[in-house]
Amino acid sequence: MKIKEMRELPVNELKGRLEDFKDELANLNIQKSTHQLANPSRIHIVKKNIARINCILREYELGISKPTTETKA
């Protein structure tokens, strides 16, 4: 998911996606430790997505950018 797409999402959906990515990262780390990980590059992608969402949420918190309050139809 690209950062431009993430910026279009409302805050509550961003927080939901953040939790989803954190859960996915935990599952990937478990798979890695048991040597069952099919796609090792997925860990890097998920970490990047978590960082992107945290960055966007922090920008909203500091007032650097304005959050999207409504969803697009």
Secondary structure, DSSP 4 states (H G I P E B T S, - for coil): --HHHHHTSBHHHHHHHHHHHHHHHHHHHHHHHTT--S-THHHHHHHHHHHHHHHHHHHHHHTSSPPB-S---
